[in-house]
Amino acid sequence: MSDIDIAGNESTPTIRSDWQAGLLAMQGDSYPENSYELFDNVIRWVRHFLDSEQRPLHLELALVYLNTSSVKAMMDIFDLLEDAFEAGRQVSVTWHYDARNERIAELADEFREDCSYPFAITPAKHES
């Protein structure tokens, strides 16, 4: 399966995958017009990686805002990771947030509450 390379814009996050590194990275705002269309490929990539590989998978997130349908898509991705972790796979998430935006840290923490795999929430360093 080919890697994902979606350039972000004002309503769509930048999404990049690296199959060889076992990495999926997303950053920016996520309130696309059609989130199913956007996240369908991402969910299929995660599912295919977990079905095809035994290597660890890490999500590196720096999402700033998510609309309701984006939250649902992220829940689907996190559920796939949870199932894999329960089956003995090594998966993890790091969610970077701007310390000036506590709301996104709270959202990330709500996601983390449902996950038993490593899920770090860290303030991002920003330029002043």
KOLTORVO-757063 format. One line per 5 residues: number of its first residue (from 1); their letters; for each residue x, y, z of N, C-alpha, C, O. Coordinates in nm, 3 decimals. Atoms other than C-alpha are relative to their C-alpha. Layout:
BEGIN
NUM) A) X/Y/Z/X/Y/Z/X/Y/Z/X/Y/Z ~ ...;
// end
This chain:
BEGIN
1) MSDID) 0.086/-0.118/0.000/0.000/0.000/0.000/0.090/0.123/0.000/0.194/0.126/0.067 ~ -0.083/-0.120/0.009/0.133/0.343/-0.083/-0.022/0.089/0.123/-0.124/0.082/0.190 ~ 0.010/-0.093/-0.112/0.201/0.608/0.176/-0.097/0.113/-0.032/-0.124/0.143/-0.148 ~ 0.092/-0.112/0.011/-0.040/0.893/0.238/0.080/0.129/0.008/0.169/0.142/0.092 ~ -0.064/-0.132/-0.003/0.072/1.247/0.162/-0.104/0.103/-0.040/-0.119/0.136/-0.158;
6) IAGNE) 0.107/-0.097/0.023/-0.211/1.497/0.198/0.045/0.134/0.056/0.071/0.148/0.175 ~ -0.036/-0.135/-0.044/-0.121/1.864/0.210/-0.120/0.063/0.070/-0.232/0.058/0.019 ~ 0.108/-0.062/-0.074/-0.325/2.046/0.468/-0.037/0.136/-0.056/0.038/0.197/-0.132 ~ 0.044/-0.136/0.031/-0.524/2.363/0.420/-0.075/0.053/0.121/-0.061/-0.002/0.231 ~ 0.065/-0.061/-0.117/-0.741/2.582/0.641/-0.098/-0.093/0.070/-0.125/-0.074/0.188;
11) STPTI) 0.098/0.088/-0.064/-0.993/2.300/0.705/0.040/-0.147/0.001/-0.034/-0.231/0.053 ~ -0.044/0.139/0.011/-0.794/1.982/0.640/0.141/-0.013/0.057/0.229/0.066/0.023 ~ -0.134/0.015/-0.056/-0.498/1.855/0.839/0.098/-0.057/-0.103/0.058/-0.124/-0.198 ~ -0.105/0.066/0.075/-0.168/1.761/0.681/0.008/-0.143/0.054/0.017/-0.164/0.175 ~ -0.005/0.140/-0.042/-0.159/1.381/0.687/0.108/-0.068/-0.082/0.106/-0.067/-0.205;
16) RSDWQ) -0.110/0.071/0.067/0.154/1.182/0.608/0.024/-0.132/0.071/0.021/-0.140/0.194 ~ -0.035/0.128/-0.058/0.236/0.820/0.658/0.137/-0.042/-0.052/0.181/-0.001/-0.159 ~ -0.129/0.057/0.039/0.568/0.638/0.646/-0.006/-0.148/0.039/0.017/-0.185/0.154 ~ 0.018/0.143/-0.021/0.514/0.264/0.607/0.125/-0.061/0.062/0.118/-0.138/0.158 ~ -0.125/0.061/-0.047/0.879/0.177/0.659/0.029/0.037/0.146/0.082/-0.045/0.220;
21) AGLLA) -0.026/-0.045/-0.138/0.900/0.379/0.982/-0.113/-0.038/0.095/-0.098/-0.026/0.217 ~ 0.115/0.031/-0.085/0.558/0.264/1.108/-0.055/0.125/0.065/-0.083/0.127/0.185 ~ 0.039/-0.131/-0.052/0.447/0.624/1.144/-0.114/0.059/-0.081/-0.115/0.055/-0.204 ~ 0.107/-0.077/0.060/0.129/0.816/1.075/-0.004/0.134/0.073/-0.018/0.137/0.195 ~ -0.004/-0.134/-0.060/0.143/1.193/1.134/-0.114/0.085/-0.054/-0.142/0.085/-0.174;
26) MQGDS) 0.107/-0.092/0.038/-0.144/1.443/1.132/0.017/0.129/0.079/0.041/0.127/0.199 ~ -0.008/-0.128/-0.070/-0.133/1.813/1.210/-0.087/0.103/-0.068/-0.105/0.103/-0.189 ~ 0.082/-0.110/0.049/-0.355/2.115/1.177/-0.144/-0.012/0.043/-0.178/-0.093/0.130 ~ 0.144/0.002/-0.027/-0.728/2.181/1.186/-0.066/-0.108/-0.082/-0.021/-0.140/-0.192 ~ 0.072/0.103/0.073/-0.976/1.914/1.084/-0.149/0.027/0.007/-0.219/-0.017/0.099;
31) YPENS) 0.144/-0.017/0.019/-1.317/2.030/0.973/-0.028/-0.002/-0.149/-0.085/0.093/-0.204 ~ 0.017/0.010/0.145/-1.323/1.907/0.614/-0.148/-0.009/-0.038/-0.232/-0.046/0.044 ~ 0.136/0.008/0.051/-1.636/1.925/0.402/-0.050/-0.144/0.005/-0.165/-0.169/0.039 ~ 0.038/0.141/-0.002/-1.636/1.546/0.374/0.106/-0.078/0.076/0.203/-0.126/0.017 ~ -0.102/0.067/-0.080/-1.445/1.389/0.659/0.007/-0.149/-0.030/0.114/-0.209/-0.017;
36) YELFD) -0.005/0.142/0.035/-1.545/1.037/0.554/0.097/-0.022/-0.115/0.179/-0.114/-0.112 ~ -0.089/0.012/0.117/-1.369/1.087/0.222/0.146/0.019/0.041/0.234/-0.053/-0.005 ~ -0.136/-0.027/-0.046/-1.062/1.230/0.395/0.055/-0.115/0.084/0.165/-0.163/0.057 ~ -0.051/0.097/-0.095/-1.030/0.975/0.673/-0.015/-0.145/-0.044/0.047/-0.233/0.015 ~ 0.016/0.138/0.047/-1.141/0.665/0.480/0.134/-0.059/-0.040/0.166/-0.172/-0.004;
41) NVIRW) -0.132/0.049/0.041/-0.796/0.633/0.323/0.092/-0.019/0.119/0.172/-0.113/0.123 ~ -0.084/0.010/-0.119/-0.629/0.693/0.659/-0.036/-0.126/0.079/0.053/-0.201/0.121 ~ 0.045/0.118/-0.074/-0.837/0.427/0.832/0.041/-0.128/-0.074/0.086/-0.224/-0.012 ~ -0.041/0.117/0.078/-0.770/0.181/0.548/0.151/-0.022/0.011/0.196/-0.136/0.020 ~ -0.145/0.013/-0.012/-0.394/0.255/0.571/0.035/-0.061/0.135/0.117/-0.153/0.141;
46) VRHFL) -0.027/0.053/-0.134/-0.392/0.191/0.948/-0.038/-0.146/0.007/0.039/-0.229/0.056 ~ 0.047/0.139/-0.003/-0.595/-0.127/0.910/0.096/-0.090/-0.079/0.132/-0.198/-0.033 ~ -0.090/0.080/0.084/-0.369/-0.253/0.628/0.136/-0.018/0.068/0.192/-0.127/0.066 ~ -0.128/0.010/-0.070/-0.052/-0.175/0.826/-0.011/-0.102/0.114/0.075/-0.189/0.128 ~ 0.015/0.089/-0.115/-0.182/-0.356/1.134/-0.023/-0.144/-0.044/0.019/-0.237/0.026;
51) DSEQR) 0.024/0.136/0.051/-0.294/-0.656/0.925/0.124/-0.059/-0.068/0.141/-0.181/-0.070 ~ -0.112/0.047/0.083/0.029/-0.676/0.719/0.133/-0.005/0.071/0.221/-0.083/0.032 ~ -0.130/-0.016/-0.065/0.309/-0.586/0.957/-0.008/-0.045/0.146/-0.115/-0.049/0.205 ~ -0.009/0.028/-0.143/0.426/-0.692/1.301/0.079/0.110/0.071/0.094/0.108/0.194 ~ -0.079/-0.109/-0.058/0.633/-0.378/1.351/-0.092/0.096/0.077/-0.213/0.099/0.054;
56) PLHLE) 0.079/-0.099/-0.074/0.521/-0.104/1.593/-0.060/0.105/-0.094/-0.006/0.134/-0.201 ~ 0.063/-0.112/0.070/0.285/0.168/1.470/-0.014/0.115/0.098/-0.066/0.098/0.209 ~ 0.008/-0.119/-0.085/0.309/0.519/1.612/-0.075/0.111/-0.073/-0.048/0.139/-0.190 ~ 0.069/-0.118/0.051/0.072/0.811/1.557/0.060/0.123/0.066/0.072/0.129/0.188 ~ -0.057/-0.127/-0.046/0.227/1.157/1.587/-0.102/0.107/-0.038/-0.116/0.140/-0.155;
61) LALVY) 0.110/-0.093/0.027/-0.054/1.412/1.621/0.032/0.140/0.052/0.092/0.157/0.158 ~ -0.004/-0.140/-0.042/-0.059/1.790/1.637/-0.127/0.065/-0.055/-0.122/0.165/-0.126 ~ 0.129/-0.050/0.048/-0.427/1.843/1.569/-0.044/0.114/0.091/-0.029/0.108/0.213 ~ 0.034/-0.122/-0.074/-0.559/2.183/1.672/-0.150/0.010/0.027/-0.191/0.048/0.136 ~ 0.146/-0.005/-0.012/-0.934/2.164/1.612/-0.057/-0.117/-0.078/-0.011/-0.146/-0.188;
66) LNTSS) 0.068/0.109/0.070/-1.160/1.871/1.520/-0.150/0.022/0.008/-0.204/0.049/0.116 ~ 0.146/-0.006/-0.004/-1.523/1.887/1.418/-0.052/-0.138/0.040/0.026/-0.232/0.056 ~ 0.060/0.124/-0.050/-1.766/1.613/1.524/0.034/-0.120/-0.087/0.065/-0.227/-0.034 ~ -0.029/0.115/0.086/-1.710/1.393/1.219/0.148/-0.037/0.002/0.182/-0.153/-0.018 ~ -0.142/0.030/-0.014/-1.333/1.422/1.258/0.027/-0.073/0.131/0.111/-0.164/0.136;
71) VKAMM) -0.012/0.069/-0.129/-1.364/1.319/1.623/-0.041/-0.146/-0.018/0.025/-0.236/0.033 ~ 0.048/0.137/0.025/-1.561/1.012/1.508/0.106/-0.080/-0.075/0.133/-0.195/-0.041 ~ -0.104/0.070/0.077/-1.289/0.922/1.255/0.119/-0.032/0.089/0.176/-0.141/0.079 ~ -0.112/0.027/-0.090/-1.019/0.956/1.520/-0.035/-0.111/0.098/0.051/-0.193/0.132 ~ 0.043/0.109/-0.088/-1.221/0.732/1.751/0.013/-0.134/-0.071/0.056/-0.232/-0.011;
76) DIFDL) -0.013/0.124/0.078/-1.231/0.471/1.474/0.147/-0.043/-0.009/0.178/-0.161/0.005 ~ -0.144/0.031/0.008/-0.852/0.493/1.435/0.050/-0.050/0.135/0.122/-0.150/0.142 ~ -0.044/0.040/-0.133/-0.794/0.472/1.810/-0.055/-0.138/0.037/0.012/-0.215/0.106 ~ 0.056/0.134/-0.025/-1.027/0.168/1.827/0.082/-0.108/-0.071/0.105/-0.215/-0.015 ~ -0.086/0.095/0.070/-0.814/-0.007/1.563/0.129/-0.022/0.078/0.176/-0.135/0.090;
81) LEDAF) -0.123/0.012/-0.079/-0.505/0.067/1.772/-0.026/-0.079/0.127/0.057/-0.162/0.167 ~ 0.033/0.071/-0.123/-0.676/-0.060/2.086/-0.013/-0.150/-0.027/0.040/-0.232/0.048 ~ 0.015/0.142/0.035/-0.774/-0.388/1.917/0.136/-0.063/-0.025/0.162/-0.175/0.019 ~ -0.134/0.052/0.030/-0.418/-0.432/1.792/0.081/-0.016/0.128/0.149/-0.117/0.147 ~ -0.074/0.005/-0.126/-0.271/-0.354/2.135/-0.046/-0.119/0.084/0.035/-0.190/0.143;
86) EAGRQ) 0.054/0.112/-0.077/-0.503/-0.605/2.302/0.044/-0.134/-0.058/0.048/-0.234/0.013 ~ -0.048/0.122/0.066/-0.379/-0.862/2.047/0.152/-0.014/0.010/0.211/-0.103/-0.051 ~ -0.143/0.011/-0.023/-0.020/-0.797/2.158/0.088/0.086/-0.088/0.211/0.075/-0.083 ~ -0.078/-0.087/0.087/0.085/-0.537/1.903/0.052/0.121/0.076/-0.007/0.164/0.175 ~ -0.058/-0.120/-0.060/0.306/-0.243/1.990/-0.051/0.121/-0.079/-0.013/0.140/-0.195;
91) VSVTW) 0.054/-0.121/0.061/0.116/0.080/1.913/0.011/0.113/0.103/0.013/0.088/0.223 ~ -0.008/-0.114/-0.091/0.141/0.430/2.057/-0.045/0.127/-0.071/-0.048/0.134/-0.194 ~ 0.042/-0.131/0.049/0.020/0.787/2.019/0.073/0.107/0.079/0.088/0.096/0.201 ~ -0.047/-0.122/-0.065/0.187/1.119/2.093/-0.079/0.115/-0.060/-0.078/0.135/-0.182 ~ 0.082/-0.113/0.045/-0.042/1.421/2.072/0.064/0.127/0.055/0.064/0.150/0.176;
96) HYDAR) -0.060/-0.128/-0.037/0.137/1.757/2.076/-0.107/0.108/-0.008/-0.186/0.111/-0.102 ~ 0.098/-0.109/0.002/-0.069/2.062/2.164/0.067/0.129/0.042/0.167/0.129/0.114 ~ -0.048/-0.132/-0.040/-0.010/2.433/2.201/-0.046/0.024/0.143/-0.166/0.017/0.172 ~ 0.033/-0.019/-0.141/0.003/2.504/2.574/-0.101/0.113/0.021/-0.166/0.120/0.126 ~ 0.097/-0.109/-0.010/-0.207/2.815/2.507/-0.141/-0.048/-0.034/-0.237/0.028/-0.021;
101) NERIA) 0.129/0.056/0.041/-0.490/2.585/2.387/-0.029/-0.123/0.085/-0.012/-0.236/0.040 ~ 0.028/0.111/-0.091/-0.590/2.373/2.686/-0.117/-0.086/-0.047/-0.126/-0.203/-0.011 ~ 0.116/0.075/0.045/-0.912/2.270/2.514/0.040/-0.123/-0.080/-0.020/-0.229/-0.064 ~ -0.041/0.116/0.080/-0.730/2.043/2.268/0.069/-0.103/0.089/0.057/-0.223/0.063 ~ -0.059/0.095/-0.095/-0.532/1.890/2.556/-0.110/-0.078/0.071/-0.096/-0.198/0.095;
106) ELADE) 0.114/0.067/-0.064/-0.864/1.812/2.725/-0.064/-0.101/-0.094/-0.102/-0.210/-0.051 ~ 0.056/0.094/0.098/-0.996/1.653/2.404/0.091/-0.122/-0.013/0.043/-0.236/-0.013 ~ -0.095/0.111/0.011/-0.681/1.443/2.370/-0.010/-0.089/0.124/-0.003/-0.212/0.113 ~ 0.012/0.077/-0.123/-0.719/1.337/2.733/-0.127/-0.084/0.000/-0.127/-0.197/0.050 ~ 0.123/0.078/0.012/-1.078/1.227/2.666/0.022/-0.122/-0.087/-0.026/-0.231/-0.055;
111) FREDC) -0.033/0.115/0.084/-0.950/1.007/2.384/0.085/-0.100/0.079/0.060/-0.220/0.075 ~ -0.095/0.086/-0.071/-0.671/0.871/2.604/-0.070/-0.086/0.106/-0.028/-0.198/0.131 ~ 0.071/0.074/-0.104/-0.919/0.764/2.875/-0.050/-0.135/-0.048/-0.063/-0.228/0.031 ~ 0.052/0.125/0.056/-1.049/0.491/2.642/0.108/-0.091/-0.055/0.077/-0.196/-0.112 ~ -0.111/0.074/0.059/-0.704/0.363/2.544/0.087/-0.061/0.109/0.116/0.003/0.210;
116) SYPFA) -0.091/0.063/-0.096/-0.485/0.114/2.727/0.144/0.001/-0.051/0.235/-0.034/0.024 ~ -0.136/-0.007/0.056/-0.183/0.159/2.495/0.065/0.134/0.035/-0.004/0.227/0.077 ~ -0.068/-0.126/-0.032/0.082/0.431/2.544/-0.057/0.117/-0.082/-0.063/0.112/-0.204 ~ 0.065/-0.116/0.062/-0.081/0.768/2.470/0.050/0.124/0.075/-0.002/0.157/0.181 ~ -0.060/-0.118/-0.064/0.128/1.077/2.553/-0.065/0.127/-0.053/-0.096/0.138/-0.172;
121) ITPAK) 0.052/-0.132/0.036/-0.010/1.430/2.553/0.104/0.100/0.050/0.126/0.114/0.170 ~ -0.112/-0.087/-0.037/0.269/1.686/2.544/-0.016/0.139/-0.058/-0.057/0.155/-0.172 ~ 0.004/-0.137/0.054/0.281/2.064/2.512/0.109/0.017/-0.104/0.224/-0.023/-0.083 ~ -0.097/-0.025/0.108/0.451/2.165/2.189/0.079/0.125/0.033/0.027/0.220/0.092 ~ -0.082/-0.120/-0.015/0.734/2.409/2.197/-0.034/0.092/-0.116/-0.038/0.048/-0.231;
126) HES) 0.033/-0.094/0.107/0.642/2.721/2.002/0.092/0.120/0.005/0.150/0.156/0.108 ~ -0.083/-0.119/0.012/0.828/3.020/1.880/-0.075/0.120/0.055/-0.195/0.131/0.034 ~ 0.064/-0.121/-0.054/0.756/3.348/2.058/0.012/0.113/-0.097/-0.036/0.223/-0.069;
// end
